[in-house]
Amino acid sequence: MTTARTTATPRLPVRLLIPAAIAVLACTVTTATADAAPAHPTRQTANTQHRDSGGQLTAKALTGAWLRLWNGDYQQAPRIISPDLRVHAALLGGGDGSSVKGPDGLAAWIAQTRAAFPDLRFALQVRPVINGPYASVRWTCTGTYAGGFPGAEAAPGTVITFTGTDTLRIRDGKVVEYWLNSDMLSLLTQLKVI
């Protein structure tokens, strides 16, 4: 009896790949509503700059600015991100997001993520859901892979699409906490990481 022997293509440990993919997604998640056309042009949307009686951006207005930030408008960061920002996302190096601090840290993280997908564009799947100090945005992201993603075998120029949800906690008109959930399996599959 002869046994067939196959050789497996060496792969990076999944432990390293998933945090890398999540980091990329985190940067892209929030841009969805910035470029999305309002469903009802006569109604005010998340892109409208509303302020509450204390002069702070409302949660609805803040989600629009948040998404513009993720689309590469880094000037939004100091306006909407608290110096006390806490990020809940797996990072490229395996961290939990605690290394991303304040407006400058988040803007740098976004820029680093967008380097692998410089033309990322987000489309809103569902209008922002707002409940007290929390706001959630469901998005679809499409972009062209430029190369450099750890473990990716996809050719530069590959168009990717994936989905996710950003949840924000807002205090005094600024984001103080951010949770990222995105479809990493879809992204990693498209990039031929897995």
Disulfide bonds with the S-S distance in Angstrom:
none
